[in-house]
Amino acid sequence: MQSTWESRDFPVLDAIVQHFEAGGADFPTVKHFAEETGLEVKDVYRAVMALSPTYIEVSLSLADEANTAIQGVTDEARRAVGQWPSPEVWADRIVRGLLDAADREPDQQRRSRLRAVAEGLGDFGRDVLVGVISTGITKGVGL
């Protein structure tokens, strides 16, 4: 089975979190987010059902899928889209930043080193990086 996170669920979740952060309409519908994301209503509805209740709170419409309302987002939703970065999100951002830097690096040797570091952190080193970031965050806020 193919993952729907990148192509469907994440874009819908990101649009929903952005909507609530911007102080948009109280209870936007699936139809609203279909227009926002450019996805079909049925695909947004499937994403909403997959995202609920972990990431979003919904009010189902018995009339039709398009009128299913989104009532709010959870803390987990904010973390998933990077609004409240967790150590895991920061680790992923660091790896992406290293890969982006490698793509822009004209020197082949430096490009190779950047990719090697990114790949190491993306694999077994990710847990170490997450631990370092967690420690830094907790010490930074005095916990």
Residue frames as a rotation matrix with the C-alpha (Angstrom) as fourth column:
MET 1
0.580 0.815 0.000 0.00
0.815 -0.580 0.000 0.00
0.000 0.000 -1.000 0.00
GLN 2
-0.234 -0.651 0.722 1.27
0.637 -0.664 -0.392 3.45
0.735 0.368 0.570 -0.91
SER 3
-0.511 -0.036 -0.859 1.70
0.783 -0.432 -0.448 6.10
-0.355 -0.901 0.249 1.78
THR 4
0.282 0.678 0.679 -0.77
0.805 -0.552 0.218 8.98
0.522 0.485 -0.701 1.67
TRP 5
0.341 -0.165 -0.925 1.02
0.781 -0.499 0.377 11.14
-0.524 -0.851 -0.041 4.23
GLU 6
-0.605 -0.724 -0.331 3.13
0.413 -0.641 0.647 13.20
-0.680 0.255 0.687 1.82
SER 7
-0.909 0.181 0.375 0.67
0.328 -0.240 0.914 13.54
0.255 0.954 0.159 -1.04
ARG 8
-0.087 0.982 0.170 -2.63
0.330 -0.132 0.935 13.90
0.940 0.138 -0.312 0.79
ASP 9
0.512 0.431 -0.743 -2.68
0.790 0.105 0.605 13.91
0.339 -0.896 -0.286 4.60
PHE 10
-0.281 -0.709 -0.647 0.20
0.876 -0.465 0.129 16.27
-0.392 -0.530 0.752 5.35
PRO 11
-0.872 -0.041 0.487 -0.88
0.303 -0.828 0.472 19.01
0.384 0.559 0.734 2.88
VAL 12
0.138 0.984 0.116 -4.41
0.298 -0.153 0.942 18.89
0.945 -0.095 -0.314 4.30
LEU 13
0.448 -0.022 -0.894 -3.16
0.892 0.071 0.445 18.97
0.054 -0.997 0.052 7.89
ASP 14
-0.634 -0.755 -0.169 -0.80
0.751 -0.653 0.099 21.84
-0.185 -0.064 0.981 7.11
ALA 15
-0.624 0.477 0.619 -3.64
0.157 -0.700 0.697 23.86
0.766 0.532 0.362 5.54
ILE 16
0.446 0.831 -0.332 -5.90
0.489 0.084 0.868 23.17
0.749 -0.550 -0.369 8.52
VAL 17
0.134 -0.470 -0.873 -3.27
0.964 -0.142 0.224 24.22
-0.229 -0.871 0.434 11.08
GLN 18
-0.854 -0.464 0.236 -2.47
0.515 -0.820 0.249 27.37
0.078 0.334 0.939 9.09
HIS 19
-0.205 0.872 0.444 -6.17
0.267 -0.387 0.883 28.21
0.942 0.300 -0.153 8.90
PHE 20
0.648 0.500 -0.574 -6.65
0.649 0.033 0.760 28.00
0.399 -0.865 -0.303 12.66
GLU 21
-0.191 -0.802 -0.565 -3.43
0.925 -0.340 0.169 29.91
-0.328 -0.490 0.807 13.34
ALA 22
-0.858 -0.113 0.500 -4.57
0.369 -0.814 0.449 32.72
0.356 0.570 0.740 11.06
GLY 23
-0.754 0.616 -0.227 -7.83
-0.008 -0.354 -0.935 32.97
-0.657 -0.703 0.272 12.99
GLY 24
-0.894 0.394 -0.214 -10.00
-0.244 -0.028 0.969 31.87
0.376 0.919 0.122 10.09
ALA 25
-0.001 1.000 0.019 -13.67
-0.704 -0.014 0.710 30.86
0.711 -0.013 0.704 10.16
ASP 26
0.022 0.056 0.998 -14.70
-0.969 0.248 0.008 28.97
-0.247 -0.967 0.060 13.26
PHE 27
0.037 0.072 0.997 -15.60
-0.105 0.992 -0.067 25.69
-0.994 -0.102 0.044 11.58
PRO 28
-0.228 -0.171 -0.959 -14.24
-0.940 -0.219 0.262 25.44
-0.254 0.961 -0.111 8.03
THR 29
0.685 0.604 0.408 -15.43
-0.444 0.790 -0.423 22.51
-0.577 0.108 0.809 5.95
VAL 30
0.045 -0.592 0.805 -13.80
0.473 0.722 0.505 19.81
-0.880 0.358 0.313 3.88
LYS 31
0.642 0.271 0.717 -14.90
0.767 -0.236 -0.597 21.78
0.008 0.933 -0.359 0.81
HIS 32
0.943 -0.323 -0.085 -12.93
-0.304 -0.936 0.176 24.81
-0.137 -0.140 -0.981 2.05
PHE 33
0.189 -0.944 0.269 -9.73
-0.442 0.163 0.882 22.76
-0.877 -0.285 -0.386 2.38
ALA 34
0.257 -0.053 0.965 -10.28
0.767 0.618 -0.170 21.10
-0.587 0.784 0.200 -0.99
GLU 35
0.911 0.102 0.399 -10.21
0.337 -0.743 -0.578 24.60
0.237 0.661 -0.711 -2.48
GLU 36
0.756 -0.651 0.066 -7.17
-0.550 -0.578 0.603 25.56
-0.354 -0.493 -0.795 -0.37
THR 37
-0.002 -0.819 0.574 -5.11
-0.266 0.554 0.789 22.50
-0.964 -0.151 -0.220 -1.30
GLY 38
-0.192 -0.005 -0.981 -6.34
-0.977 -0.088 0.192 21.86
-0.087 0.996 0.012 -4.84
LEU 39
-0.987 -0.105 0.125 -7.28
-0.108 0.994 -0.017 18.31
-0.122 -0.030 -0.992 -3.88
GLU 40
-0.425 0.880 -0.211 -10.62
-0.061 0.205 0.977 16.67
0.903 0.428 -0.033 -4.63
VAL 41
0.070 0.568 0.820 -13.29
-0.911 -0.299 0.285 16.85
0.407 -0.767 0.496 -1.91
LYS 42
0.896 0.314 -0.314 -13.29
-0.205 0.920 0.335 13.04
0.394 -0.236 0.888 -1.56
ASP 43
0.148 -0.926 -0.348 -9.50
0.504 0.373 -0.779 13.02
0.851 -0.060 0.522 -1.02
VAL 44
-0.537 -0.278 0.796 -9.65
-0.437 -0.716 -0.544 15.80
0.721 -0.640 0.264 1.58
TYR 45
0.477 0.782 0.401 -12.48
-0.805 0.206 0.556 13.95
0.352 -0.588 0.728 3.33
ARG 46
0.759 -0.265 -0.595 -10.37
0.271 0.959 -0.082 10.77
0.593 -0.099 0.799 3.43
ALA 47
-0.344 -0.926 0.157 -7.45
0.268 -0.257 -0.928 12.77
0.900 -0.278 0.337 4.82
VAL 48
-0.232 0.346 0.909 -9.67
-0.787 -0.617 0.034 14.34
0.572 -0.707 0.415 7.46
MET 49
0.820 0.570 -0.041 -10.95
-0.457 0.698 0.552 10.93
0.343 -0.434 0.833 8.52
ALA 50
0.443 -0.745 -0.499 -7.38
0.537 0.666 -0.518 9.59
0.718 -0.039 0.695 8.67
LEU 51
-0.493 -0.699 0.518 -6.18
0.076 -0.628 -0.774 12.62
0.867 -0.342 0.363 10.68
SER 52
0.034 0.616 0.787 -9.02
-0.861 -0.382 0.335 12.46
0.507 -0.689 0.518 13.20
PRO 53
0.914 0.405 0.041 -8.84
0.280 -0.699 0.659 12.25
0.295 -0.590 -0.751 16.21
THR 54
0.258 -0.892 -0.370 -5.05
0.949 0.163 0.271 12.32
-0.181 -0.421 0.889 16.62
TYR 55
-0.711 -0.677 0.190 -4.53
0.702 -0.674 0.230 15.58
-0.028 0.297 0.954 14.74
ILE 56
-0.847 0.452 0.278 -7.89
-0.313 -0.849 0.425 17.25
0.429 0.273 0.861 14.24
GLU 57
-0.658 0.750 0.063 -11.36
0.205 0.260 -0.944 17.48
-0.724 -0.608 -0.325 15.75
VAL 58
-0.942 0.335 -0.021 -14.22
-0.085 -0.178 0.980 17.04
0.325 0.925 0.196 13.27
SER 59
-0.367 0.922 0.125 -17.97
-0.363 -0.018 -0.932 17.37
-0.857 -0.387 0.341 13.19
LEU 60
-0.876 -0.023 0.482 -19.32
0.363 0.628 0.688 14.90
-0.318 0.778 -0.542 10.67
SER 61
-0.453 0.750 -0.482 -21.99
-0.814 -0.568 -0.119 15.99
-0.363 0.339 0.868 8.25
LEU 62
-0.314 0.425 0.849 -24.66
0.176 0.905 -0.388 13.42
-0.933 0.028 -0.359 7.58
ALA 63
0.651 0.613 -0.448 -25.66
-0.262 -0.373 -0.890 15.33
-0.713 0.697 -0.083 4.45
ASP 64
0.917 -0.395 0.044 -22.41
0.185 0.326 -0.927 15.02
0.352 0.859 0.373 2.52
GLU 65
0.332 -0.895 -0.299 -18.64
0.943 0.309 0.123 14.79
-0.017 -0.322 0.946 2.85
ALA 66
-0.208 -0.472 0.857 -18.00
0.605 -0.750 -0.266 18.34
0.768 0.463 0.442 1.63
ASN 67
0.321 0.443 0.837 -19.82
-0.309 -0.787 0.535 19.86
0.895 -0.430 -0.116 4.62
THR 68
0.576 -0.254 -0.777 -17.89
0.752 0.537 0.382 17.94
0.320 -0.804 0.500 7.27
ALA 69
0.777 -0.208 0.594 -16.56
-0.274 -0.961 0.022 20.68
0.566 -0.180 -0.804 9.54
ILE 70
-0.090 -0.862 -0.498 -13.16
0.649 0.329 -0.687 20.87
0.756 -0.385 0.530 11.19
GLN 71
0.840 0.542 -0.035 -13.54
0.339 -0.474 0.813 22.16
0.424 -0.694 -0.582 14.74
GLY 72
0.744 -0.625 0.236 -9.91
-0.647 -0.586 0.488 22.43
-0.166 -0.516 -0.840 15.75
VAL 73
0.375 -0.731 -0.570 -6.42
-0.215 0.529 -0.821 21.00
0.902 0.431 0.041 15.84
THR 74
0.948 -0.104 -0.302 -4.48
0.317 0.426 0.847 19.17
0.041 -0.899 0.437 18.52
ASP 75
0.554 -0.829 -0.077 -1.03
-0.564 -0.442 0.698 19.85
-0.613 -0.344 -0.712 19.90
GLU 76
-0.004 -0.540 0.842 0.14
0.319 0.797 0.513 16.81
-0.948 0.270 0.169 17.95
ALA 77
0.676 0.299 0.674 -1.03
0.728 -0.130 -0.673 18.46
-0.114 0.945 -0.305 14.71
ARG 78
0.937 -0.346 -0.044 1.06
-0.347 -0.938 -0.020 21.54
-0.035 0.034 -0.999 15.45
ARG 79
0.174 -0.910 0.376 4.10
-0.416 0.278 0.866 19.35
-0.893 -0.307 -0.330 16.10
ALA 80
0.223 -0.034 0.974 3.55
0.614 0.782 -0.113 17.31
-0.758 0.623 0.195 12.93
VAL 81
0.766 0.103 0.635 3.60
0.606 -0.445 -0.659 20.38
0.215 0.890 -0.403 10.68
GLY 82
-0.190 -0.982 0.021 6.55
0.880 -0.180 -0.439 21.90
0.434 -0.065 0.898 12.54
GLN 83
0.328 0.356 0.875 4.69
-0.010 -0.925 0.381 24.72
0.945 -0.134 -0.300 14.23
TRP 84
0.701 -0.201 0.684 5.66
-0.706 -0.056 0.706 23.39
-0.104 -0.978 -0.181 17.65
PRO 85
0.256 -0.641 -0.723 8.90
-0.579 0.498 -0.646 21.71
0.774 0.584 -0.244 16.72
SER 86
0.959 -0.048 0.278 9.72
-0.180 0.657 0.732 18.58
-0.218 -0.753 0.622 18.60
PRO 87
0.057 -0.993 0.104 13.28
-0.522 0.059 0.851 17.27
-0.851 -0.103 -0.515 18.81
GLU 88
-0.084 -0.026 0.996 12.37
0.594 0.801 0.072 14.85
-0.800 0.598 -0.052 16.01
VAL 89
0.847 0.434 0.305 11.20
0.508 -0.497 -0.703 17.72
-0.154 0.751 -0.642 13.79
TRP 90
0.700 -0.657 -0.279 14.40
-0.584 -0.752 0.305 19.67
-0.410 -0.050 -0.911 14.49
ALA 91
-0.157 -0.765 0.625 16.49
-0.090 0.641 0.762 16.59
-0.984 0.063 -0.169 13.69
ASP 92
0.244 0.334 0.910 14.67
0.835 0.404 -0.372 16.20
-0.492 0.852 -0.180 10.37
ARG 93
0.989 0.126 -0.072 15.19
0.083 -0.899 -0.430 19.91
-0.119 0.420 -0.900 9.61
ILE 94
0.305 -0.950 -0.074 18.91
-0.577 -0.246 0.779 19.62
-0.758 -0.194 -0.623 10.30
VAL 95
-0.240 -0.359 0.902 19.21
0.404 0.808 0.429 16.62
-0.883 0.467 -0.049 7.97
ARG 96
0.598 0.531 0.601 17.21
0.772 -0.180 -0.609 18.45
-0.216 0.828 -0.518 5.25
GLY 97
0.895 -0.295 -0.336 19.40
-0.284 -0.955 0.081 21.54
-0.345 0.023 -0.938 5.73
LEU 98
-0.066 -0.967 0.247 22.55
-0.316 0.255 0.914 19.50
-0.947 -0.018 -0.322 5.28
LEU 99
-0.108 0.098 0.989 21.17
0.770 0.638 0.021 17.90
-0.629 0.764 -0.144 2.12
ASP 100
0.885 0.441 0.149 20.14
0.446 -0.709 -0.546 21.31
-0.135 0.550 -0.824 0.77
ALA 101
0.575 -0.754 -0.316 23.61
-0.525 -0.637 0.564 22.66
-0.627 -0.159 -0.763 1.53
ALA 102
-0.269 -0.664 0.697 25.15
0.168 0.681 0.713 19.69
-0.948 0.309 -0.072 -0.28
ASP 103
0.362 0.497 0.789 22.98
0.859 0.150 -0.489 20.40
-0.362 0.855 -0.373 -3.32
ARG 104
0.998 0.061 0.010 24.26
0.061 -0.946 -0.318 23.99
-0.010 0.318 -0.948 -3.43
GLU 105
0.444 -0.896 -0.009 27.91
-0.211 -0.114 0.971 23.17
-0.871 -0.429 -0.239 -2.70
PRO 106
0.774 -0.169 -0.610 30.10
-0.628 -0.082 -0.774 23.52
0.081 0.982 -0.169 -5.83
ASP 107
-0.292 -0.956 0.041 33.09
-0.944 0.281 -0.175 21.67
0.156 -0.090 -0.984 -4.33
GLN 108
0.228 0.400 -0.888 32.67
-0.422 0.862 0.280 17.90
0.878 0.311 0.365 -4.88
GLN 109
-0.573 -0.532 -0.624 34.62
0.301 0.571 -0.764 16.90
0.763 -0.625 -0.167 -1.76
ARG 110
-0.938 0.272 0.216 32.63
-0.330 -0.506 -0.797 19.19
-0.108 -0.819 0.564 0.55
ARG 111
-0.081 0.948 -0.309 29.39
-0.941 0.029 0.338 18.10
0.329 0.318 0.889 -1.12
SER 112
-0.018 -0.001 -1.000 30.27
-0.060 0.998 0.000 14.46
0.998 0.060 -0.018 -0.43
ARG 113
-0.887 -0.367 -0.280 31.06
0.260 0.104 -0.960 15.21
0.381 -0.925 0.003 3.23
LEU 114
-0.681 0.697 0.225 27.79
-0.725 -0.598 -0.340 17.09
-0.103 -0.395 0.913 3.71
ARG 115
0.166 0.753 -0.637 25.83
-0.750 0.516 0.415 14.21
0.641 0.409 0.650 2.20
ALA 116
-0.331 -0.372 -0.867 27.68
0.204 0.869 -0.451 11.68
0.921 -0.326 -0.212 4.36
VAL 117
-0.997 0.000 0.075 26.87
-0.071 -0.312 -0.948 13.62
0.024 -0.950 0.311 7.53
ALA 118
-0.331 0.943 -0.040 23.22
-0.943 -0.331 0.024 13.99
0.010 0.046 0.999 6.49
GLU 119
0.151 0.369 -0.917 22.92
-0.450 0.852 0.269 10.29
0.880 0.372 0.295 5.69
GLY 120
-0.672 -0.473 -0.570 24.53
0.292 0.539 -0.790 9.35
0.681 -0.697 -0.224 9.01
LEU 121
-0.920 0.369 0.132 22.17
-0.317 -0.500 -0.806 11.59
-0.232 -0.784 0.577 10.94
GLY 122
-0.151 0.911 -0.383 19.23
-0.963 -0.048 0.264 10.38
0.222 0.409 0.885 8.91
ASP 123
0.112 0.138 -0.984 19.93
-0.155 0.981 0.120 6.76
0.982 0.139 0.131 9.77
PHE 124
0.203 -0.077 -0.976 21.35
0.779 0.617 0.113 5.46
0.593 -0.783 0.185 13.03
GLY 125
-0.774 -0.617 -0.144 22.57
0.585 -0.609 -0.536 8.87
0.243 -0.499 0.832 14.20
ARG 126
-0.258 0.753 0.606 19.07
-0.037 -0.634 0.772 10.36
0.965 0.177 0.191 14.26
ASP 127
0.629 0.511 -0.586 18.33
0.513 0.294 0.806 8.99
0.584 -0.808 -0.077 17.73
VAL 128
-0.186 -0.786 -0.590 21.56
0.978 -0.206 -0.033 10.52
-0.095 -0.583 0.807 19.03
LEU 129
-0.823 -0.101 0.559 20.72
0.286 -0.924 0.255 13.85
0.490 0.370 0.789 17.41
VAL 130
0.194 0.965 0.176 17.19
0.082 -0.194 0.978 13.79
0.978 -0.175 -0.117 18.87
GLY 131
0.498 -0.065 -0.865 18.67
0.837 0.296 0.460 13.10
0.226 -0.953 0.202 22.31
VAL 132
-0.612 -0.779 -0.137 21.12
0.791 -0.606 -0.090 15.99
-0.013 -0.163 0.986 22.00
ILE 133
-0.606 0.459 0.650 18.34
0.014 -0.811 0.585 18.36
0.796 0.364 0.484 20.92
SER 134
0.460 0.820 -0.340 16.05
0.345 0.188 0.920 17.15
0.818 -0.541 -0.197 23.73
THR 135
0.131 -0.514 -0.848 18.75
0.991 0.044 0.126 17.72
-0.028 -0.857 0.515 26.29
GLY 136
-0.831 -0.491 0.261 19.46
0.523 -0.850 0.066 21.17
0.189 0.192 0.963 24.92
ILE 137
-0.227 0.844 0.486 15.79
-0.011 -0.502 0.865 22.14
0.974 0.191 0.124 25.01
THR 138
0.602 0.540 -0.589 15.16
0.526 0.286 0.801 20.88
0.601 -0.792 -0.112 28.52
LYS 139
-0.133 -0.729 -0.671 18.29
0.975 -0.217 0.042 22.50
-0.176 -0.649 0.740 29.92
GLY 140
-0.781 -0.167 0.602 17.53
0.411 -0.863 0.293 25.71
0.471 0.476 0.743 28.02
VAL 141
0.017 0.871 0.491 14.17
-0.217 -0.476 0.852 26.06
0.976 -0.121 0.180 29.76
GLY 142
-0.460 -0.370 0.807 15.50
-0.807 -0.204 -0.554 24.95
0.370 -0.906 -0.205 33.13
LEU 143
0.665 0.747 -0.002 13.92
-0.688 0.613 0.390 21.52
0.292 -0.257 0.921 33.37
